[in-house]
Amino acid sequence: MASPRGLPISFIVLTLFTFLPNHATSLRTSFIKLPGSDGSRSSAADTYCESWRLAAETNNAGTWDVIPSVCVDSVAGYLNGDQYTSDYGVIADYALAFAKTVQVSGDGKDVWIFDIDETLLTNLDYYKAHGYGSEPFESNSFNEWVVEGTAPAFEASLRLYNALKKLGFTIVLLTGRDEHQRSVTETNLRDAGYSGWERLLLRGPEDQGKSATNYKSEQRSKLIEKGFKIRGNTGDQWSDLLGFAVADRSFKVPNPMYYIP
């Protein structure tokens, strides 16, 4: 059968397939070129990295070891930009708003727990030198950084910390750092502006090899056994917040650089 203009239908179909883009090939090519082969950023890469970061923060990405290599620039831009600071500030505001609704008894038993690394203190300068989390974690080099004792405070966390003290909360610091790092950790915290915590809990010899979730759950359970009421908990890892003996409310601050189970 011929077309109204006398051209065979088969010729018209062949012509259309010649000029229309192949959808499957187009999609495949777009993923191959993340980022652009000329060194420029790909909008598809940026979109993917924003989605990856959301999945990681909401604990939907599951266990992961390093950030995707294609997302190094995206994560670096986020961490060094205004959005990271804003995100931290908003979460601190929500935490403080909740804290103001708590009836603090005044007996010293109303506890707010803080993690330290990437919660009270920022190690961004260390991770800048190690690919923003794109390199596998190396404990020796990180411990050397800890010993320097120069990690600064997050402004929003320091603001929240001081406000909670004024409201009458007892502050407990629960960290994955080891007991032998107690002195340098205390000095770093004080130099960064923190003071007045009730307890600083670090990993002892009996805690080595435990997952962060189990270790921190056990420490919270011991507090409850001693009559403390865990009203709030702030950390950058889900393992800071989940498990058992959890707080009345927990607040996760952003950290797209690493995951600790």
C-alpha positions, 0 to 999 in steps of 0.5 A: 500500500502506498502513502497519499503522496505515492511514497511506500510506507516502508520508506517513511518508517525507515526514514523516521528511524534514521533521524529519531534518537535511539532512546535506549542508546541515549540513556546508556550514553548518559550514564557512561558520561558521568561526569562529562568526558571533557571534564565538566560536570554532568547534570545527570551526575549532580541529580544522581548524587543529590538523590544518593545523598538523600538515600544515605541520610534517610538510611535507605542506602543501607550499609556503604563503605565509601561515597560514589566516586562520581559524587566527590565534587557534589559532596564537597560542594555541599559540605563547603557550601551554605546548605550544609550549615543551613541543614545543621541549623534547622535540625538544631532548631527542631531539637531545641523546640522539642527540648522546650516541651520537656518538663525537666525535673531538676533532679539531674536525671533528664539526659540529652546525649550527644555524639562527638565526631561530626556532631559536636566537632567537625573533622571536615579538614581531615576528610578534605585531605581524604577525598571527602569520604571517597577513600576507605577509612584508615584508622591510623591516620584518623587517630593521628588527626584526633591526637592533634585536638584541633577539630572545631565545633559546629556552630549550630551544635554549640548553640544547641548544647548551651541552650540545653544546659540552660534548660536544665538537661544533663549532658552525656557525651557518648562517642566511638572514640577509645578510652585512651583518647579521653584527655585529648578529646576533653581538651579539644571539646573545651577548646572548641567551647564545650563545657559542663558535661556530666559524663564522657563515655568512650570505648573501653577494652571490653567494647572493642569489636562491638558494632556502634549500634550495640555499643551505644545501646548498651551504654544508654541502657546502663544510664537508664539502669542508674535512673537517668531518663534519656530525653534527647539524642543527637548524632550524625549516624543512625547507629548513634540513635537506633538499637535499644534504650533509645531516647524519647526523641532522636535527631540526626544531623547530616553526614554524607562522608561515611557510614558506621553500622 
